[in-house]
Amino acid sequence: MNEGLTFLATAPAGFEPLLIAELSALGANDPKPVRGGVRFHGSQELAYRACLWSRTASRVLLPLFEFPVTGTEALYAGIHDFPWETHLNPDSTLSVEFSGTCPGIDHVHFGAQRVKDAIVDRFRARFGRRPGVDRQRPDLQIHVLSRDGQAIVSLDLAGDSLHRRGYRAATVIAPLKETLAAALLLKTDWPAIAAAGGAFLDPLCGSGTLAIEAAWIAGDHAPGLLRTHWGFSGWLGHVPALWSRLLAEATERCRAGHSHIPPIFASDHDPSAVRAALINANRAGMADRMRIERRELATVEPPTSLPGLLITNPPYGERLGEQDACAQLYAQLGDRLKTRFVGWKTAVFTGNPELGKRMGLRAEQTHTFHNGPLECRLLRFQVEPAFFVDRDAANRRARTVAANQAISAGAEGFANRLRKNLRHLSRWAEREGVSCYRLYDADLPEYAVAVDRYEQWLHVQEYAPPANIDPARARERLEQVLAVLPAVLELSPEHLFLKVRQRQKGSNQYRKQADCGRFHEVREGNARFLVNFTDYLDTGLFLDHRSTRRLLGEWAAGRRFLNLFGYTATATVHAALAGATHTTTVDLSATYLDWARRNLELNGIHSRKHELIQADCLRWLTEARDHYDLIFLDPPTFSNSKRMEETFDVQRDHAVLLHRALRLLAPDGTLIFSTNHRKFRLDQNALSNLSIEDWSQRTLPPDFARDPKIHKCWLIRRR
């Protein structure tokens, strides 16, 4: 068998030392970190072992060839000329993954299409038939990386990401990838602790990933043993007898190691998380070696007399410490460790080291990993009195030092801009009775955040930096922002909430970010609203529509009001308080309609004249029969909710949507149409029979003056 093959094991940044150690233990020659993973040399058997046994690799690639690529034709020709018939039968299936850039190719899907075309055209020319395409379970998975004028073509021997072990049947919000969980365990020396008989405990276990991976490591269970499909399964170079031997070997090692697994304990306060963990543990074949139970963190006790490893991944949607459920959780965890777990090795994986400081323990080691796009820290603690700290005093000192350091390190310009904006906007806000407004929105490009003030709370959104920005530098600037804001605004850091703002598509725009469930009450004029700073991308109150809501309130008195895509019904509240005779709010989301109901009740609006309807707005408009004097239409830019009959694209579908809505508009009624789609263009031809006034500038509040494209708004009537 060829011993001189070269392979690439892909892995997230930060995994390289762990992956190198794994591959070396498997017999790899000269494993070295490269961009995207670890390159190593060895036999086909070694590659099989890496697929089967690596706990941290994402994929194992076998590079076939590379060639210069200057455009689409060069890409097609280079792929077409390769003897694919030596790797794939003409009646088999394939799938292509394309990454990188190439002149003439502005989308990875187009790059993959050109590669696929070249391969099937070669087969068609030689055999009169061609392989099919199967994106789920192809016989051959082909990976093409175009970078620096070269195309590197590889076989994906894994076929699917190796984090998909095969046991995750149930999940919870924001679960850890199995590969990340394994990396954390390896970094915290779990193999050595397990070998010495130490116990394992995760008191915030979620769907049980850390506990299951811990059991598999301790029990010598190959992480790929449950997988039923591999990228090499239909490859003509595959050696089934070799693979069968390796599977038999792994099965025997698993059987032998099962009885040596030390006590594995996992708990969570959430019954649904416990159920998910139990299901997954059973599928992983570890149900008999693990104890999983519902337990409040405050009651967690050491499960054995011997110390072991306690590791957990608490929620970190709030990346600064705050006196809410998440911050209290970290403080409670620290208190529990100091009173019950002295002598244990412990580790906390968090997206915000500031939350970790609430524990009152000094970390002896800190390691950086990424959980998806979010940079996180693995905080390792030795639970001994020498590492205990006065939590409150330490936090005060840290905040003072951080603010001074941030300003001295270059954040003085940011601090000055904040002070300038505050002087200007606070006078306007006081004059207009506005308590919630945008204070800062990437005024300085190097400090790419939006800062919204909601009375005594700050909602900070970090814009995802471009790929050409050094992540470490972006993180440094973000930390400066978080240090400066409380000092300049004289607000408690506990009242600061941070999110990373990225372009959202489809249902992702409404996906939960966390599950703290804490709402805060704020005022807007004579209305009161509940906002949530942690659980969703948005707070429930779009500040840029403040003027629009005020206008709707002014016009709603004595009128029937319809709010389509009503979200949390903030516009409805203004209309009802202004004296609308009847309001109807329509939205597809039960979550937001419940929020809407709470907003109405908060303002004393209980009458049946104010109805909430859960429905797909497009479909509802075709069935509704009532007429309304005032309609507010503020649809999402795009939606592909499973509960919708079809996708919705505001640019493509707005004319149809408007005509359907206008069918319900009273003869002398008014429709307000708004969108936050920055590149939106109103289809004047399709709407030529209507009277349309552009109210975009009139509805732009002063705190959004720097961003005139934040929304577009039109007043529409029948001619």
Order of alpha helices (4+ residues) and beta strands (2+ residues): beta-alpha-beta-beta-alpha-beta-alpha-beta-alpha-beta-beta-beta-alpha-alpha-beta-alpha-alpha-beta-alpha-beta-beta-alpha-beta-alpha-beta-beta-alpha-alpha-beta-beta-beta-alpha-beta-beta-beta-alpha-beta-alpha-beta-alpha-beta-alpha-beta-beta-beta-alpha-beta-beta-beta
